[in-house]
Amino acid sequence: MAFKQLKLWFDTHLAELLADKLMTHGVGIDKEAFVHIAAQGLEDLELKARVEHLADALYQHLPYDYPEAVSKLVAILGPENEKETGMFKEFYWVMPLAKFVEKYGLEHFDASMNAIYEMTKRNTGEYTIRPFLEKSPKKTLTILLKWSKDNNTHIRRLASEGVRPRLPWAPKLDQFITDPTPILPILENLKDDSSKYVQKSVANGINDILKDNLELGKKLIENWVPKATKERKWIIKHALRNLLKAGDEWALQMVK
């Protein structure tokens, strides 16, 4: 994977792979027609556009009924990713499936949440979940709060990463830039998480909060400092990296 630009993996061969996976699981898809549609104009597109193009091709060839269609996609996912890495090297092909949910599943909350849950165990749902947070914030936050206690590391990370106000390469979540308090219970559940993968996400979320709501972010960290575990100390230090680099006295006191 390191020797090939990521966007180039989203090509005609991937369209053929997806068609084969679907056919293996009994989905009556016209492989030739699907690959033809998926390949049209693909070479001129960048990564995100390629992913969306493949998702659109799937939409044209899967059953019109969304819950039925997305169940077909979930069925081809195969074994879960047992590592904290590999989501792009080994499970890159899940990205068009996640985009399918993001683009076409907003009116089918339960089916989409199930799909995001399963896809996240292989790749990531951090971008897919964001339109649901905008459309149905309370319902989606309730799900993510539950997921923040899940046994699966990838699911716990999604609970944090998905609500980041300023997630890179994703639209900002303006409601959490204005008021991040609804996402704080999720961060509280994860403040002592044993996974470095999750810890980085929590720290980055706090770093986002500090950019727009400095006093609220400071209060959160001040509440975390007493009796902090080694995991929490790492999160705090990483969350404060920008302030520490600037020599901020308050931040220096928090990591003593």
N, C-alpha and C positions, 0 to 999 in steps of 0.2 A: 504493500500500500504506500510505503514511504517513497517509492520510485515513480509513482504516478499521481498526478494532480487529482485531488478528490473529485472535482467536477467531472473528470473524464471517466469515472466509474459509472456515471449515470448516462448510459449509452444504449445502443441497440441490443448489446449483449445482456444488459440488465433487464430490458423489456422482455427478452426471450426467457431469462431466468424467472421473472415474475409469472409469465404465462405458463411456464413448465410447472412451477410450484402450484399454481391454481389448478391446472389440469390434473396434476397428481392427486389433488384433494377433491377431485370430482366436480370441479367447476367447469361448465361447458363454455369455455371462452374460445373465440376464433383467434387462434394464435397469430396467424398471418396478418389478419386485419389489425389486431392490437399492436403488433410490432410495427406495422406500417404507419399507423397513426402516431405511435410513440416516437418514431424516428424523425418525423417531419419537423424540420427546423431545429432539431435538438443541438446540432453542432454549433449553432450561433449563440447559444444561451450560456449564461453563467450558472453557477452551482444551484442557487435557490430557484432560479427559473427552470432549470432542468428537473429538479425535484417536483415542482408544481406541474410541469408539463406531463410527467409520467403519472402523477396523481389524476390529472384530467383525463388521460388516456384510460386509466383504470375505471374512472367514473362512466366513461362511454361504453365500457364493455362488461361491467358487472351488473347484477340485477338492479332495476330502478329503485326497489325498496331498500332504503338505507340500512336498516337493521340487518336485513338479509345480506346485503353487500358487505358490510363491515364484518359480519360473522365469518364470511369467506376469507377475508384478510387475516383475521385473528387465527383462523385455522391453519394458515401456512407458516406461522411464526417459528415453529420448531422449538428446540431446547432453549432454555433461558441462558443469559450471559451470567456466568458464575463469578466473573472477575469485575473489578472496578474499571478496567480498561477494555478496549476492543469494540466499543459501540460503533466506531466508524470503520475500523479495519475488518471486522468480521460481520457486523450487522448493519453496514451502510445501506443495504437494500431495503431496510425497514423505513427509511426516511420518506419515500413517496407514500407509503401506507399511512404514516402519521400525518402527512400533509392532506391526504384524503379525508381523514377525520377532522382536521382543523378547518378545512374548506367546506365540507359537505355535511358535517355532523352536528351543527349547532342546534338544530331543532330536535335532536334525539339525544337528550342528555345522558340517560342511563346507559344506552348502548355505546355512546362515545366514551364515557368514563371507563367502562369495562375495557374498551379497546386501548385507551391511553394507558391504563394500568398494565395490560399485557405487553404492549409495545415498549413501554419504558423498561421492562425487564430485559430487553434486548438492545434497545437504542436509547432514545430519550423523548419525553413528551413535554419538555420545558417550553417549546414554542407552541405546540399544539394546544396546551391548556390555556393559553392567554386569552384567546377570543371567548372562551367559556367564562373566564374571570370577569370579562367586560360585560357579557350578556347576562350571566347568572352568578353574580359575585358571592352571594350568601351560600347558595347550594354548592358552588365549586369550592369555596373556602372550607365548608363543612367536610367535604370529601378530602381535601388536602390536609386538614387537621388530623383526620383519621389516618391518612397515609403517612403522616410524620411519625407514627408509632409502628409502622409496618416492619416486618422482619427483613424485608428485602432492601438492601442498601440503595439500589437505584430508585426505588419508590420513595424512600425517605429523602433522598437528594432532590427528587422532583418536587416534593412538598415545599422545599426551600427555594430551589432554583426557579420554579415556575412563577413564584410570586415576587421575584426581584423587581423592584420598581424600574431599574435601568439595566435590564438584561442585554448584554451586547448582541448585536445582529438581530434584535427583535424590537417591535414597537414598544415604546415606554408604556407603563401602566400608570396613567395620570392619576387615577383614584388613589393609588398608594404613594405617589409622589406628594399629593396634597395631604393625605392622611394615612400613614403606614400602620396605625394602631391595629387594624384588622388582621395584619399578618404576624403580629408579635407573638400570639399564642403558638404559632407554628415554630417560630425560632426558639421559643422557650422549651418546647418539647425536644429540640435538637441540640441544645446548648452543651450537652455532655456526650454527644454521639461519639462512638468509638471509631467510626470510619473517617479517615482523613478526607476522603472524597466528599462526604457530607459536611465535614467541618469547613472545608474551603467554600462550599456553597453558602453556608450560614454566615461566614465571615464576609463574603462578598455582598450578601444581602444587607448586612449591617453597614458595610461601607457605602452602599447605595443610599441607605437611610441618612447617614451622616452628611451626605452631599446636599440634601434638601431639607432635612429636619434635624439640625445639629443638636439642639437641646434634648429632643426626644431620644436620639441615638445615644447621647451622653448618659442620660438617665438609665437607659437599658443596660449599658455597660457597667455603670456604677452599681446597679442592682446585682450584676453577675459576678463582680470581683470578689466579694466576701465568700469564703469557702469554695473558691473556684477549683475545679479539677484540672489536671494537666491538659485535658482535651479542651476545656473551656478557656484556659489561659492561652492556648494556641489560637483559638478562634478570636479572642479579644485582640491579641497582638496583630494577627493578620488583618482584622477589621480596621485597626487603627494605623495601618501601614503608611497611609498618606499623611496623616497628622504627625506620626513619629518622624517621618522623613523631613517634615517641615519644622521639627523641633518643638512641637506644641507641648507646653508644660503639663497641661492636664493629661494628655495622652501618655506622656512619660511617667506620670504618677500612677496611671492605671496598670502599667505593665511592670512595676517594680516588684 
